[in-house]
């Protein structure tokens, strides 16, 4: 009996029926997951993100037009501010996912010296992107037709390689040509991300407190054929 087991020649892995079945299940699961989510993708035009700060001399801002990424919601959920409530959602919590990235060097103040100082403080060569990952999205109620959709959100913000959990309110408004505009702002401290507030020539000293303000334009999923 044992001899017969030892002398058994296994079939090549490629013909293993269990491997074939497992592969089919994985493909099916991936297909179902894709069908269960509606993805709103970042539009290449119209977005804007601004960092607002103060210093010992004057207030300052850095603005960039590039916000890449996507917002994903369950299939059947329709982000339409023109309609009452939020179609497809039971209760206030929306099972959503978002991944966003912003190139650090796309943020410009209009002054090369200021840009260089901030990019150096953020170690842009090592960490070229600011990243955000949405973890929670709760609809504020009641939502009236024709008004912005308003949410309380939570997520992880990654700046200069440091990740912090943040909370911020956001609203979604209609944009041009069926697009949507996601608008929000959040106060932060540079030192929370281990960024030393820049000093220039010993006179220009930036404050630790900043605010990030954004308008993110996203396109709805293409209609099913």
N, C-alpha and C positions, 0 to 999 in steps of 0.2 A: 504493500500500500504506500509506504513512505517512498519506496523507490520509484513508483509510478508518478508521485508528485514531483520529485526531484528531476525526473526525466522529461517533465512536461515542458513544451516549448511555448512561451506566451506569444500571443498575437502582437504584431507591431502596434505601437501606440496609435497610429493613425487609423487603425481598424477597430479599436476598442469601442464597443457600442456605448459604454457608460460615458466615455469622453465625448462622443458625438452628441449624446443626449444632453450632457451638461453644457456643451457649447451652444446647443439650440436654445436651452433655457436662458442662458446669459444674453443671447441675441434678442430673445423675446422680451426679457425684462428691460433691456435697454430701449427697445422699441416702445414698450408701454410707458416707460418713464418719459420719453420724448413726447408721447401723445398726451401725457397728463399735465404738461406745463405749457404755458404761453409765455414766450420770451419777448420783452420789449427791449430793443437794441439801441445803443447810443447813436444819435444822429451826428454826422461829421460837421454839421453847421448849426450855430445858434447857442451852443452851451457857453457858460462862463463861470469861472471860479475865482474868488478874490480872497486874499489874506489881508486883513485889516489890522494895523498895529499903531503904536504911538512910540515916541522917543523923547529925549530931552530937548530936541529942537522943534520937531513938527510931527504930525501924524503921517503915516505912510500906508501905501497899499501896493500889492502885487497881484496882477490879474493875468489869467490864462484862458485860452479858448478851448482847451482840449480836455474832455472828460470821456474816457473810453469805458466800455463795459456793458452790462445788461441788468435788467430787472426782470425776474421770472416769477410768475404767479400761477396758481393751478388753472388747468383748462376749465373754461366756463366762467372764470372771473373776468369781468369786463371793467377796466378802469375808464369810466366815462363820467366826468363831472356833470354832464348835462342831465343825467338821470338821477332819480331819487334813490337813495341808499347806494349799495354796492352789489351789483348783480353777481350771483354765484357764491356769496359769502354768507355763512350762517354764524351769527355772533359777530363780535368785533375784531377778533384776531385773524389776521390774514397770513396764511402760510406762504411767505414770499422769500425769495433769495435774490441777492444782488452782489455783484462784484464790480468794483469801480477802480480805475487807476488814472492818475494825473501825472504827467511828466513834470518833474521839478523845474527843469530848465525852461519849460513853457511859461512859467510864471514870471512876469516882467513888471518892473516898477516904473520904467521910463528913464531910469538912471543906472548906467552900467555898473557904477561902483556899488550901489545898493544891491543890485542883482548878484554880483560876485560875492559880496559879504554874506548874503542870505544863503546862497547855494553852497558856500563853503561851510557855513554853520550847520546846514542840513546834510552835509557830506553827500552831495548829489552824485559824485563820481561813484561812490560805493552803493548808494541807495537812490537810483535815478527816478523812482516813482513813489508818489503817495498812493496808498491803497486803502480801500474800504470794503468791508464784508458785512452785509446786513444780516442780523440774527433774529430780529423781531420787528413786527409791523402791526400796530393796533389802530383800527379806524376810530376816529373821534365821532361820536354820534350826538344828535341826529345829523345826517347829511341831507341838505336840501338840494333839489335839482337846480342846476345852473350856478352852483357855488363850488369852490375848489374842494377836492377830496382832501381831508386833513387827517394826518396820522401821527402817532407817537412811535418813534422807532428806537431801536438799539442796534449796535453793531460794533465791529472792531476796526479801529483806525490805525494804520501802520505808517509811521513817519520816521525817517532816518533809522529804519530797522527796529524801532520800538513799537510795540502794540499796546494800545489802551482801549478799553471798552468805553463807548460814549453813548449818550442818549440825546436825541434831538427831535423836535417837531419838524415835520415836512408837509408840504401841501402839493397837490397835483392839479395843474390847470391845463386847459386846452391850449395847444400851440398852433402853429401854421400847418395847413395841409394834413389834417388828422393826427399830427404829432402831439405829444404831451410834454409839459414842462414840469419837472420836479424841482421844487424850490425849498431851500432850507438854510439854516445857519447854526453854528455852534461855537461857544466861547471855549478857548483852550489856553493852556500855558505851555510855552516852549520847553521849559524845564521838565514837564511831565514826560516829554519824549527825549530827555537827556540832551536837549539842544541848548547851548549856552547863548543867551540873548546877545546878539552881535554888538560890538563896540568899534567905532571907526574914528581914528585919529585921537582917541581919548576923550572926545567931546560928544560925538553922536552915539548915544546909548539907547538901544531899543528896550522897551518894557517887555517883561515876561509875558504879559497877557496879550493874546491875539484873538481874532475872530475869523472863522472861515465861513464865507457866504457863497452859495452856489445856485446856479440855474442850469439844470441838466435836461437837455432835450432828448427825448427818446421816441422811437418809432414803434407803432403797434405791430403785432405779428401779422404776417401776410395772410390774407384770407385763404381758407382751404378751398382747393379746386373741387 
